């Protein structure tokens, strides 16, 4: 066996040991059975506290709103720098809406954010698995679940009208949040969007991988409400 093969095998064993310590032997067995050869957890650019990672997101959005963007890590030098590995400091579960380009809104660049986008920012199994990878393996220290003003998917859930194709699967995922706001005062859609942010963030936290990282103090999960008119993110606590 050559040195490259030995190095790869050692890396895989170390990665599986890390997973074992984090989430228990049951999940490890499932991953090992699938022979998922994940890279070592990243520890360089994102070797920061979760609270610091959250503050970096907040500060970036403040620059965006104030028209003081720094546009960091957006040149060809950064492309080369992260070509072989990625170390995002934050993960975003956001809506697929074209008006929510996460890197612009948070004034970040290539390799900074691990972004998952789906209509209604719903926490499907695939999105949760992606976020597990972005945190456990790549080392992101905060997950922000972001919903936005006038979300079409949430509007559809509030209206309750029939929808074609697979759109219904999104509506079903949002409907409990929409129903929970039926009797609340104020704007029904805005209330439902905010309730859906909390609901989907709680579903993310149900992940055994993510919940263990939270218990170990290695990860925060928060919500964010994006105002389409101002570009501002308002933090939504998730208990």
N, C-alpha and C positions, 0 to 999 in steps of 0.2 A: 504494500500500500504506500503510495507516495505521500509527501508531506502535505500537499493540498487536500487530499482525501482525509488524512488524519485530522487536519485542522477543521474541516467541515464536520466530521463526526463528533469531535469534541464540542464544537459550537452547538450542534443540535442537542447533545446531552445536557450541556449547561442550560440551554433554553428550556428544556423539559423539566430540569430540576427547579428552575425559577417558577415555572407554572405550578409545579407540585406544591411548592411552598405557599403559593398565593391562593390556590383554589381547591386543593384537595385531590386525592388520588382518583376519584371517580371521573372527573372531567379530564384529568391527565390521560387516563386509560383510553378515553374516547379519542383524544387528539393523537395519542401515540398509535392507536389502531388505524387511524387515517394517514399515519406517517406524514404529518404536517411539519415540514422542516422550516421553522420560523427563524429569523435572524435574532441575534442577541438583543435584549432590550437596550434602546439608545439611552445614553447618559450624558451627552455632551451639551448641545445647545439647549436642551430642555432639562438640565439638572438644576431645577429651581423648585421652590415651594409652590403648591397649588394656589395659594393666595396671591403669590407674585404673578403667576400665569394669568389669573383672572384680572388682576390690575393692569396687566399689559393689554388685554383685550379692551378693557374700559378706556384706558388712555388712548389707544389707537382710534376707537370710535369718537372720542372727544376731539382728536385732531381732525378727523373726517368732517364732523359737524362744524367745526370752527374754520374749515378751509385752510388748515395748516398741515396737510398731509406731508409725510416724509417719504412715502413710497419706498420703504426699505426692501432690500433683497429682491429687486425686480429687474436686474440686469443680467447680461449673459455670464458675467463672472459668478453670479449666484447659481445659474443653471449648471455650470461646471462643478461648483462646490458641492452641490447636493445630488449629483448624478449617480453616485454610488451608494448613497445612504440617505435616509431622511430622519429628522429628529424634531418633529413638530411639537410645539409647546402646548398647543390647545387643539381640541377636537370640536367640531361644530356639527350639530344635527339641525339643518335648516330646511326651509321650504324650497321647492324647486322653482319658485316664482322668479322670473327673469329680473325682477327689481331688487333681488337680494344677492349681489355678488360679494361673498363673505370677505375675501381678501381686500377689496376696496373699502368696504364699510368699516372694517377693523384696522385699516391702514397697515396691512402686512404684506408679505411677499411669498415667493416660491419657497416651499419647504417649511413654512411657519405654521400652517393650519392643516389639520386633517379633516376634510370637509365631506360630510354625507348630506345629500340633498334629495328630498322626496316631497311631493305635494302634501301639504298639511303637516310637514315635519313629524310624520308618524314613525314610531319606533317599531318597525317590522323586525322579524327575526334577522333578516339580512342586514338591516341598519345596525341592530344591536351587536351582531357579530363583527361588523366593520369597526364599531366603536371599541369593542373589546380588543381588537387588533391594534387600533390606534393608541390605546392606553397601555395595555399590558406589554405589548411587544415594542411599539415605537416610543412609548414613554410620555405621551401627552399628559399634562397634569390637571387639566380642567376640561370638562365637557359642558358646552353651552347649547341648550336646546332653544332654538330661536323660531318664534312665530312672528307674524307681521300683520299690520293693519289691513283690514279688508281682504283677508285671505279667502280666495275663491272656494277652496275645499271646505273650509269651516262654514262659509255661507251656505254651501250645499247641504252640509250636515244640519244646520239650523233650519233650513227650508224643509228638509225631509222629503223632497220630491224624488221620483225615480230617476236614476242616471244609467247611461249605457255602459256596456263593457265592464272592465275591471275597475272603473272609477268607484264602483260601489264598495270595493274592499277598503278604499281610503275613507269613505264616508262612515263605514261601520267602525273603523278604528277611532274616529273623531266623535261619533255620536254620543258616547257617555259624557264627554265634556260639554257638548252642546246641550244635552238634556239637563245637566246639573245647573245650568245658568238660566233656566226657563223663567224662574220667578224673581230673578235679581233685578234691581233697578238699574237704569243706565242703558247704554247701547248694547243690544243683544249680541251682535257679532263680536264686538270688542271683548265683551265678557267671555264669550265662548272661545275666542282665540287665546286669551290668557289662561282660561281653564284647561285648554288643550295643551298648552305649553307645560303646565304642571303635570297633567296626566301622562304625557309622553316622557317627561323627565323621570317620573316615578317608574314607568315601565323600563326605562334604561337602567335605573338603579336596582331593578329586580334581577338583573344579570348577576350570577354568582361571581363572575370575574370582576365586574365593576364594583359590586358591593364590598368585595374583599379589599380592593384597592382603596376604597373610601375608608374602611375600618382601619387600614394601615396608615392612614394619613397621607397617602400618595396621590389622591385624586379628589377633586370637587366636581359636583354636578349641579349646575344652576340653570335657570331659565332666562330668556331674554325676549323682550317685546320690541319689535322694530317698527318705528314710525315712518311710513312711506313719505310723509310730507316734510319731515325735518331730517331724516337720516339717523335719528338718535335711537340708541338701544337703552331700554329701561330694564334693570335686573329684576327678575321675578324669583323670589325665594322658593326653594323646593324642599319641603320637610319630609 
